[in-house]
Amino acid sequence: MSTRDCALCRRVAETGDQWIADFAMTRAYLHEDQFFPGYCLLILKRHATELFHLDPDERAAMIEEVSRLARALDTVFRPVKVNYELLGNQIPHIHWHVIPRLADDPLPRWPVWRVDHEPLHLPTEGCRERVAAIRAAL
């Protein structure tokens, strides 16, 4: 797959209302569906599909960035647990789903994609407020 054909390569080339922060290896965004408050994506800035495609220093730096985002989400949302998912089956580009799981979570023992729900798209101002809160905690 060329980077021109990769949806996440195109995504990291821009910011937009959901953009939270840039790190050395990754760029953080608020996920469009906020049914799970604070659900974020952390996308590798360069195209790679597997962890073993990264050299050890890149992997270590990326894990630190995942942890930094998770710590900020913990500060803002006070979850019971933070979930971390790195799949790439649908979009083969390294990206993390970092998801605070709150006390009122409807199915706390299941992955978020197994929870049947209507996607919750925040209005622009709500999105900006949530992004600002996460940025402030970084």
C-alpha positions as CSV (number, residue, x, y, z in Angstrom):
1,M,0.0,0.0,0.0
2,S,1.3,3.4,-0.9
3,T,1.1,6.2,1.7
4,R,-1.2,8.0,-0.8
5,D,-3.7,5.1,-0.5
6,C,-3.5,4.9,3.3
7,A,-6.4,6.7,5.1
8,L,-4.2,7.2,8.2
9,C,-1.2,8.6,6.3
10,R,-3.7,11.2,4.9
11,R,-5.1,11.8,8.4
12,V,-1.7,12.6,10.0
13,A,-1.0,15.1,7.2
14,E,-3.8,17.3,8.7
15,T,-5.0,18.5,12.0
16,G,-8.7,19.5,12.3
17,D,-11.0,19.9,15.3
18,Q,-10.2,16.4,16.7
19,W,-6.4,16.9,16.7
20,I,-5.0,16.9,20.2
21,A,-1.2,16.9,20.1
22,D,1.9,15.9,18.2
23,F,4.5,13.8,19.7
24,A,7.8,12.7,18.2
25,M,6.5,9.4,16.7
26,T,2.7,9.9,16.8
27,R,-0.2,12.3,16.5
28,A,-3.2,12.1,18.9
29,Y,-6.8,12.7,17.9
30,L,-10.1,12.5,19.7
31,H,-12.1,9.6,18.1
32,E,-15.2,10.8,16.2
33,D,-17.4,8.5,18.3
34,Q,-17.4,9.8,21.9
35,F,-19.9,7.2,23.3
36,F,-16.9,6.2,25.4
37,P,-15.8,9.6,26.7
38,G,-12.2,10.4,25.9
39,Y,-11.8,7.6,23.3
40,C,-8.6,8.6,21.4
41,L,-6.5,7.5,18.4
42,L,-2.8,7.7,18.4
43,I,-1.5,7.4,14.9
44,L,2.1,6.7,13.9
45,K,3.3,9.6,11.7
46,R,5.0,7.4,9.2
47,H,3.6,4.5,7.4
48,A,4.3,1.1,9.0
49,T,2.0,-1.8,9.6
50,E,3.7,-3.9,12.3
51,L,5.6,-3.2,15.5
52,F,8.6,-5.1,14.2
53,H,8.8,-2.6,11.3
54,L,10.0,-0.1,13.9
55,D,13.5,-0.1,15.3
56,P,13.7,-0.6,19.1
57,D,14.2,3.1,19.8
58,E,11.1,4.0,17.7
59,R,9.0,1.3,19.5
60,A,10.1,2.5,22.9
61,A,9.4,6.1,22.0
62,M,5.9,5.2,20.7
63,I,5.1,3.3,23.9
64,E,6.1,6.3,26.0
65,E,3.7,8.4,23.9
66,V,0.9,5.9,24.3
67,S,1.5,6.1,28.1
68,R,1.6,9.8,28.1
69,L,-1.8,10.1,26.3
70,A,-3.2,7.4,28.7
71,R,-2.0,9.3,31.7
72,A,-3.7,12.5,30.4
73,L,-6.9,10.6,29.8
74,D,-6.7,9.2,33.4
75,T,-6.3,12.7,34.7
76,V,-9.3,14.1,32.8
77,F,-11.8,11.2,32.9
78,R,-10.8,9.2,36.0
79,P,-11.5,5.8,34.4
80,V,-11.7,2.5,36.1
81,K,-9.4,1.2,33.4
82,V,-7.7,2.4,30.2
83,N,-7.9,0.0,27.2
84,Y,-5.2,-0.1,24.6
85,E,-5.8,-1.7,21.2
86,L,-3.4,-2.0,18.3
87,L,-5.0,-4.1,15.6
88,G,-4.7,-2.7,12.0
89,N,-7.0,-5.3,10.4
90,Q,-9.2,-2.7,8.8
91,I,-6.6,0.0,8.2
92,P,-3.1,-1.5,8.0
93,H,-1.2,1.4,9.6
94,I,0.1,1.4,13.2
95,H,-2.4,3.2,15.3
96,W,-3.5,2.8,18.9
97,H,-7.0,3.0,20.3
98,V,-6.7,4.4,23.8
99,I,-10.0,4.2,25.6
100,P,-10.9,5.3,29.1
101,R,-13.4,2.8,30.5
102,L,-15.6,4.6,33.1
103,A,-17.6,3.3,36.0
104,D,-20.9,3.6,34.2
105,D,-19.6,1.7,31.1
106,P,-22.4,-0.4,29.8
107,L,-20.3,-3.5,29.2
108,P,-17.0,-3.0,31.0
109,R,-15.6,-6.5,30.3
110,W,-16.0,-6.3,26.5
111,P,-14.0,-4.4,23.9
112,V,-15.7,-1.2,22.8
113,W,-16.6,-2.5,19.3
114,R,-18.6,-5.3,20.9
115,V,-20.9,-2.7,22.7
116,D,-23.9,-2.0,20.5
117,H,-24.5,1.7,20.5
118,E,-25.4,4.7,18.4
119,P,-22.2,6.7,17.7
120,L,-22.0,9.9,19.7
121,H,-20.6,12.8,17.7
122,L,-20.0,15.8,19.8
123,P,-20.9,19.3,18.6
124,T,-17.9,21.3,17.5
125,E,-17.8,23.2,20.9
126,G,-18.0,20.0,22.9
127,C,-15.2,18.5,20.8
128,R,-13.0,21.5,21.4
129,E,-13.7,21.5,25.1
130,R,-12.8,17.8,25.4
131,V,-9.6,18.3,23.2
132,A,-8.6,21.3,25.4
133,A,-9.0,19.3,28.6
134,I,-6.8,16.5,27.3
135,R,-4.2,18.9,26.0
136,A,-4.1,20.6,29.4
137,A,-3.4,17.3,31.1
138,L,-0.5,16.3,28.7
